[in-house]
Amino acid sequence: MSLSTLGFRIREQRKAHGMTSEQLAELCNVGAVHIRKIESGAKTPSLNLFIRLCNSLRISPQYLLQDELEPHESTRPLQLSNELSRSTCTDISEIPLQCQREETSSKKE
């Protein structure tokens, strides 16, 4: 995956959440210039910052790192965000399992 693709996905999700680069930077405890450089592909986020970005945007690391999105997966980050906002868990890694359980139970009904 290229840095510009990673940055594009971060910027896309930031905008989908109605955040400015300054707001995202504040949530991640970095400068807004640093966020804009990541979004433009000029910088690579550290692992710690990458995790903070995922948590702040309420998206999975898989979404940001996968090489190609399947058409049905383009709405998945917002679905995960909705699940997280309704969930009591604090670990973003639990959300996909929770969504999977809910999808399975709704198919049975």
N, C-alpha and C positions, 0 to 999 in steps of 0.2 A: 504494500500500500504506500502511496506517495504521501508526503507531508501535506501537500495541497489538498488531497482528498480528505485526510483527517481534519485539517483545518476547516474545510468546507462543511463537513458534517457537524463540527462543533458550532460554527457560526449559524448553520441552518437550525439547529436545535435551540441555540440561544435566542434566535429571533422567534422561533415557534413558541417559546415560553414568554415572549414579550420583554426580554431583558436587553439592556444595553451592555456593551463590553465593560463599562465601568461597574455595573451591578454584578456581573459575573465575576469580575476581578475581585470585587470586595468579598463575595462569597468564598472565593478560592484563596484569599489572602495574598494576592499578587497585584502587580500594577496593570492598569488597563492596556498600556502599550504592549506589555508582554502577551496578554490575551490576543490582541490584534495581530501580533507577529505570529502567534501559533495559528490563528485563523487564516492568515495569508500564506502559511506554509514556510515562513522564514525561520521559525523556531520549532523545536520539539519539546513537548512538555515532559518534565521529569515524571517518574512513576507516581510520586506523591501527588503532584499536580494533576496528573491524568485521573487518578482516583477521585480527587476533589472535584474535577470537572464533571465526571460521571455522576457523582452524588449530587452536585449542585444542579445539574441539568436533568437529573432523575432518568438517566439512560444507562443502558448496559454497555460495558466495555466491548462486548462482541459487536454491537452496532457500529461503534466507532472504528473498530479494527478490521472488520470483514472487507474483503476485496470488492465484492459486488453484492448489491442488494437485490433480492428477489422482489418482484413487484408487490407481493402481498406483505412484505416486511417493511415497506416504507412508512406505514402507520404504526408499526410496533413500538417505537420509542414513546409516542404519545399514549398508547395503551398502557405501557408499563408505568408511565408517569401517573396516569389516572389510578392504576392499581396501588401505586406507592402512596398516593395521597389518601386513599381509603384504608390503607393498611396500618397496622400498629407496629410492624417490624421496622427496624432501623438499618438493617443490612440489605443493601440493594441486591446482593446475590440471592436473597431469598425470594425476590419478586417473581422471576421467571417460573419458579416452582409453584408459587401461589397461583399465577395466571394459568399454568398448565392444569392444576387441580380444578380451577374454576371452569376452564374450557371443557375438561372431561366431564364434570358434573352437569354442565349445561347441555352437553350432547346426549346424556342419558335421559334428560327430561323431555 
